[in-house]
Amino acid sequence: MSESIENMRKQIETQKKLLLGYEKVLKLNERELANADEIIKMYETIMSYSSEELKSAQETVKATDIVATISREELLAAISRIKELEEQNRKLREEALHLNLNG
């Protein structure tokens, strides 16, 4: 009978070792999953940033295209109008200066 008790103790000891081994494997798997989760979050952040950068680049290209489509005539007309407005402002300042001096 003592031999069967000894065999049972050996089996119990072997089962304890197996359980400890499984626990270690589970803990390692948990760490691996946590690392994988962090990696996924990092990739999601990178994808989000890349998406924003792509949108920004697309908007820049769109703005460049809009500016490029303005014709030379439109640019010259705009410059001419700016000059007219600057001249009007100069005259208004002169008039205001004369009013202050004569007033």
Buried (B, 14 or more C-beta within 10 A) or exposed (E): EEEEEEEEEEEEEEEEEEEEEEEEEEEEEEEEEEEEEEEEEEEEEEEEEEEEEEEEEEEEEEEEEEEEEEEEEEEEEEEEEEEEEEEEEEEEEEEEEEEEEEE
